Amino acid sequence: MSNPNPQPAAEPAAPPLPRSRKAEQSEATRAALVGVARSLFAARGYAGVGTEEIVRAAGLTRGALYHHFAGKEELFRAVYEEVERELVERIAVQAAAARDPLEALFAGARAFLDACEADPAVQRIALLDAPSVLGWEQWREIGLRYGFGLVEGSLAAAMDAGLIDREPVRPLAHLLLGAMDEGAMLVARAQDRGRTRAEVGAAVERFLDKLRAPPPGSGRATASRRRPARRAPPRRRG
């Protein structure tokens, strides 16, 4: 029996509008400013580079810079965010090649410390200049936004796989990331042909190894059972 009130067929979704040439040019201008500023900041630091040099090297005008950014500090923030995003992407690639989530944490830590030693943009922009230029709060907020999820997810996966004793993940992720940031600062400032990088790397690997859950039937107590009972203070003699 035919439907006496047929419903009209749904209209196909409209294709996305093509981006205008003006929008593409605007994006290209912004990318040019960020790219040139990144090279200059990595080479000489935030204080050693002026906006006039940035726009001249980019082949642009100061008006173009101020169209996209409120000033040099906002441009630096965009550069720092790009450095952080790319760094986390590189670390994720290294971690993904590991055989299990715990080994992914080891691989990610090595990749991070290697970048702190060898990549001028990570050294100068992310670790030496960003905390002072942006302030600790902004620097930490951006770093957490890009890196915290990777660390937290790897720890959770390692616990799910039984490789780490289960405990609250978020506090542990903050502790691990804080320790890594402190180690990264040491590596970035060191000029000792890799000695600090090796020492920090060994300390981080010992820290991660302490998280490893004991093999089944090994008889080794977990962290919650290892903690000794608190003793009562001795009584004073009258």
C-alpha positions as CSV (number, residue, x, y, z in Angstrom):
1,M,0.0,0.0,0.0
2,S,1.5,3.4,-1.0
3,N,2.1,6.0,1.6
4,P,-0.6,8.8,1.2
5,N,1.8,11.3,2.8
6,P,5.2,10.6,1.3
7,Q,8.1,12.4,3.1
8,P,10.4,14.4,0.8
9,A,13.8,12.9,0.3
10,A,16.6,14.3,2.4
11,E,18.7,16.8,0.5
12,P,22.3,15.9,0.0
13,A,24.8,17.8,2.2
14,A,26.2,20.8,0.5
15,P,29.9,20.5,-0.4
16,P,32.3,22.6,1.7
17,L,32.9,26.0,0.4
18,P,36.3,26.4,-1.2
19,R,38.7,28.5,0.7
20,S,39.1,32.0,-0.7
21,R,42.4,33.1,-2.1
22,K,42.5,35.8,0.5
23,A,42.3,33.2,3.4
24,E,45.1,31.2,1.8
25,Q,47.3,34.2,1.5
26,S,46.6,35.2,5.1
27,E,47.5,31.7,6.3
28,A,50.7,31.7,4.2
29,T,51.7,35.1,5.7
30,R,51.2,33.8,9.2
31,A,53.1,30.7,8.5
32,A,56.0,32.7,7.0
33,L,56.2,34.9,10.1
34,V,56.2,31.9,12.4
35,G,58.8,30.0,10.4
36,V,61.2,33.0,10.2
37,A,60.7,33.9,13.8
38,R,61.3,30.3,14.8
39,S,64.7,30.2,13.0
40,L,65.8,33.5,14.5
41,F,64.6,32.8,18.0
42,A,66.3,29.4,18.0
43,A,69.6,30.9,16.8
44,R,69.8,34.0,19.0
45,G,67.0,33.9,21.5
46,Y,64.0,36.0,22.1
47,A,65.9,39.1,23.4
48,G,68.3,39.0,20.5
49,V,65.7,39.4,17.8
50,G,63.6,42.4,16.9
51,T,60.3,42.5,15.0
52,E,61.9,44.6,12.2
53,E,64.4,41.9,11.6
54,I,61.6,39.3,11.5
55,V,59.5,41.1,8.9
56,R,62.5,41.9,6.8
57,A,63.7,38.3,6.7
58,A,60.1,37.2,5.9
59,G,59.8,39.8,3.1
60,L,56.8,41.3,4.8
61,T,55.8,44.6,6.5
62,R,55.3,45.4,10.1
63,G,51.6,45.9,9.3
64,A,51.4,42.2,8.2
65,L,52.9,41.1,11.5
66,Y,50.5,43.2,13.6
67,H,47.6,42.0,11.5
68,H,48.2,38.5,12.8
69,F,49.8,39.1,16.2
70,A,49.5,41.7,18.9
71,G,53.3,41.9,19.1
72,K,56.5,40.0,19.5
73,E,55.4,38.1,22.6
74,E,52.3,36.7,20.9
75,L,54.3,35.7,17.9
76,F,56.8,33.9,20.2
77,R,53.9,32.1,21.8
78,A,52.8,30.8,18.4
79,V,56.3,29.7,17.7
80,Y,56.5,27.9,21.0
81,E,53.2,26.1,20.5
82,E,54.5,24.9,17.1
83,V,57.7,23.6,18.6
84,E,55.8,21.8,21.4
85,R,53.3,20.2,18.9
86,E,56.0,19.0,16.6
87,L,58.1,17.7,19.5
88,V,55.2,15.6,20.9
89,E,54.4,14.3,17.4
90,R,58.1,13.1,17.1
91,I,58.0,11.5,20.5
92,A,54.7,9.7,19.7
93,V,56.3,8.2,16.6
94,Q,59.1,6.8,18.7
95,A,56.8,5.5,21.4
96,A,54.5,3.9,18.9
97,A,57.3,1.6,17.7
98,A,57.9,0.2,21.2
99,R,56.8,-3.4,21.9
100,D,54.6,-2.5,24.9
101,P,53.3,0.6,26.8
102,L,56.1,0.6,29.4
103,E,58.8,0.4,26.7
104,A,56.9,3.3,25.0
105,L,57.5,5.4,28.1
106,F,61.3,4.6,27.9
107,A,61.4,5.4,24.2
108,G,59.5,8.6,24.6
109,A,61.8,9.8,27.4
110,R,64.9,9.1,25.3
111,A,63.4,10.9,22.3
112,F,62.5,13.9,24.5
113,L,66.0,14.2,26.1
114,D,67.7,13.7,22.7
115,A,65.7,16.7,21.4
116,C,66.6,18.8,24.4
117,E,70.3,18.2,23.7
118,A,70.3,18.4,19.9
119,D,67.4,20.5,18.7
120,P,68.2,24.3,19.0
121,A,64.5,25.2,18.8
122,V,63.6,22.9,21.7
123,Q,66.6,24.1,23.7
124,R,66.3,27.8,23.3
125,I,62.6,28.4,22.6
126,A,60.8,25.7,24.6
127,L,63.2,25.4,27.6
128,L,65.3,28.5,28.0
129,D,63.2,31.4,26.8
130,A,59.5,30.3,27.0
131,P,59.4,30.2,30.9
132,S,60.7,33.7,31.2
133,V,59.0,35.3,28.2
134,L,55.5,33.8,28.8
135,G,55.7,33.2,32.5
136,W,55.7,29.9,34.3
137,E,52.0,29.5,34.2
138,Q,51.6,29.9,30.5
139,W,54.7,27.9,29.7
140,R,53.4,25.0,31.9
141,E,49.9,25.2,30.5
142,I,51.1,24.9,26.9
143,G,53.5,22.1,27.8
144,L,50.7,20.1,29.6
145,R,48.3,20.7,26.8
146,Y,50.5,19.0,24.3
147,G,52.5,16.4,26.3
148,F,50.3,15.4,29.3
149,G,47.8,13.3,27.4
150,L,50.6,11.2,25.8
151,V,52.2,10.5,29.2
152,E,48.9,9.8,31.0
153,G,47.7,7.5,28.2
154,S,51.0,5.5,28.2
155,L,50.9,5.1,32.0
156,A,47.2,4.0,31.8
157,A,48.0,1.5,29.0
158,A,50.9,0.1,31.0
159,M,48.7,-0.4,34.0
160,D,46.0,-2.1,31.9
161,A,48.7,-4.4,30.5
162,G,49.8,-5.3,34.1
163,L,53.3,-3.8,33.5
164,I,52.9,-1.2,36.2
165,D,51.2,-1.6,39.6
166,R,47.8,0.1,39.4
167,E,47.6,3.4,41.2
168,P,46.0,6.8,40.4
169,V,47.3,7.7,37.0
170,R,46.9,11.5,36.9
171,P,49.2,12.3,39.9
172,L,51.8,9.9,38.6
173,A,51.7,11.5,35.2
174,H,52.2,14.9,36.7
175,L,55.2,13.7,38.8
176,L,56.8,12.0,35.8
177,L,56.3,15.0,33.5
178,G,57.6,17.4,36.2
179,A,60.7,15.2,36.6
180,M,61.2,15.1,32.8
181,D,60.9,18.9,32.6
182,E,63.5,19.4,35.3
183,G,65.8,17.0,33.6
184,A,65.3,18.7,30.3
185,M,66.3,22.0,31.7
186,L,69.6,20.5,32.9
187,V,70.3,19.0,29.5
188,A,69.4,22.1,27.6
189,R,71.8,24.3,29.7
190,A,74.7,21.8,29.8
191,Q,77.8,22.2,27.8
192,D,79.6,19.0,28.7
193,R,79.6,16.9,25.5
194,G,76.6,14.8,26.5
195,R,77.6,13.9,30.1
196,T,74.5,15.6,31.6
197,R,72.3,14.0,28.9
198,A,73.6,10.6,29.9
199,E,73.2,11.1,33.6
200,V,69.7,12.5,33.3
201,G,68.7,9.7,30.9
202,A,70.0,7.1,33.3
203,A,68.1,8.6,36.3
204,V,64.9,8.7,34.3
205,E,65.2,5.1,33.2
206,R,65.8,4.1,36.8
207,F,62.7,6.0,37.8
208,L,60.7,4.2,35.1
209,D,62.1,0.9,36.0
210,K,61.0,1.3,39.6
211,L,57.4,1.5,38.3
212,R,57.7,-2.0,36.7
213,A,55.3,-4.5,38.3
214,P,56.9,-7.6,39.7
215,P,56.5,-10.8,37.6
216,P,53.6,-13.0,38.8
217,G,54.7,-15.3,41.6
218,S,58.0,-13.4,42.2
219,G,56.9,-12.7,45.8
220,R,58.0,-9.1,45.6
221,A,55.5,-6.8,47.4
222,T,53.8,-4.0,45.5
223,A,54.3,-0.4,46.5
224,S,51.2,-0.3,48.7
225,R,52.4,-3.4,50.6
226,R,56.1,-2.4,50.8
227,R,55.4,0.7,52.8
228,P,56.6,0.1,56.4
229,A,54.3,0.7,59.3
230,R,54.7,4.0,61.0
231,R,56.3,3.6,64.4
232,A,55.1,5.3,67.5
233,P,57.5,8.0,68.8
234,P,59.5,6.9,71.8
235,R,58.2,7.9,75.2
236,R,60.2,10.5,77.1
237,R,61.5,9.5,80.4
238,G,60.3,11.6,83.3
